[in-house]
Amino acid sequence: MATKKSKAKPKSKPASKAKPKTAAKPKAKAVTKSKPKAKAKPAAKPKPKASVKTKAKVAVKSKPKTKSKSIVKVKANQKGKTSAPAKVKYKHIAIAGNIGAGKSTLTKLLAAHFGWEPQYEDVENNPYLMDFYEDMPRWSFPLQVFFLNSRFNQLIDIQRGDKVVIQDRTIYEDAQIFAPNLHSMSLMTKRDFDNYTNLFKTINKLINPPDLLIYLRGSISTLVGQIQKRGREYEDNLRLDYLRRLNEYYEAWITNYKAGKLLIIDVDKLNFADKKDHLAQVIQKVSAELNGL
């Protein structure tokens, strides 16, 4: 019986050899043969689904391009914003001059020509003006405080706003011409003058000078003629010595003015209120100064 078992062992050997015959190699070949079928899929590229997907992908990719263009535009606009102030470097134009020099008239004319916003001296609503001309020592201090406060409010609006403003008379004239003149003529007490001067010094720390100051220079005869022409009732009692002393203060102030650009207009030679060619000359001078800012 032992011999029969030993003979059965060699018979099992060929069975193990048969295993390679049943290997999945041919099946693997069949799989590899199916791969070309996958290669044939390119024919399916023109399918609408695939084209929609590709278009969607292209659209997604194109969005960053549009964003990049918008960024370029923003940068261009930002550059434009930085270059725009180069064309308009000014914001505040002020006209200074003695009583009767034509400040309000020129303010109106220049505002209309350049498209600026005019700010006038609050004369009509000043509750102290008529009393001041009748009794200067009594009303000089409240009058000057009223003007100081009024112009200070104007300057705050100019500095906070975004418009180009032309202002009829400056705050510096109140503090450096009218108040000192009243004090020197004994029309304002030292106590009131010192109080007023300290108030102006406080305000002056909070304001900026005008970008362009236009000073209207005129002789006493021209000033008197303009005052009589406009016929303001409260100016009937205006003293000539008061007007003359103001002119002296104006000339001293304008000679030492260093706060900004200055343009002097001689109203004895240029009657811009009545002559268009004279107004054209003034406009030309103003434009030249502004273009040089």
Order of alpha helices (4+ residues) and beta strands (2+ residues): alpha-alpha-alpha-beta-alpha-beta-alpha-alpha-beta-alpha-alpha-beta-alpha-alpha-beta-alpha
